[in-house]
Amino acid sequence: KKVAILISGGGSNMVKLVESMVGDHPARPVLVGSNDPQAGGLQKAAEMGVPTFAVDHRPFKGDREGFEAELNAKLAEAEPDIICLAGFMRVLTEGFVRRWEGRMLNIHPSLLPKYKGLHTHQRALEAGDKEAGCTVHLVTPALDDGPILGQARVPVLPDDTPDSLAARVLVQEHRLYPAVLERFARGETDPITLD
Ligand SMILES: N[C@@H]1O[C@H](COP(=O)(O)O)[C@@H](O)[C@H]1O
């Protein structure tokens, strides 16, 4: 299976996904793309030998379809079987999601369905939650709402800040996303929980 990964920032999840696709893993990374030409993850992907591209969303201003048409053109060249959103921060239109529906995954830093959207760790702390975590799900038109493929939990500690909690959750993200991708590429979609 061919996998394309979309990022917006440093790409630490992307690196873990690329590192995992070796040996008898059923998939291989064919492309890493970003909506930000300055995304640090693009350099990391290039150093790992994965082709990269950037489509800067800013010149498109509110024209999301225009931005996505160029994104789709780049993706179509690589003909990915699976797309992984890994810290990709652009909200995608229904049209784009429908085109890749059933084969586009996303990682979200909360235990969905709790805390869809942004600032998940701050909201978990403000709510006094005792545990937090991350979720890998299939992407559907509704934001952070698709079928869950896997979750991993972490304890919330008394002196946690959003940053310290984010760092603890990120460690689990780096375990969960590769585990879910390997299962998904083998056709296994029953949700898993990592402890
Ligand atoms: N959507 C969220 O954005 C962060 C991206 O991190 P990285 O993969 O770019 O390091 C991760 O916490 C991910 O869950």
The ligand as an ORCA input file, in Angstrom:
! r2SCAN-3c Opt
* xyz 0 1
  N      -2.839     17.439     15.568
  C      -1.807     17.447     16.579
  O      -0.749     18.301     16.197
  C       0.448     17.820     16.812
  C       1.415     17.664     15.663
  O       2.610     17.278     16.047
  P       3.735     16.843     14.967
  O       3.355     15.491     14.429
  O       3.748     17.875     13.849
  O       4.993     16.834     15.754
  C       0.113     16.494     17.461
  O      -0.123     16.616     18.840
  C      -1.179     16.114     16.785
  O      -2.051     15.320     17.569
*
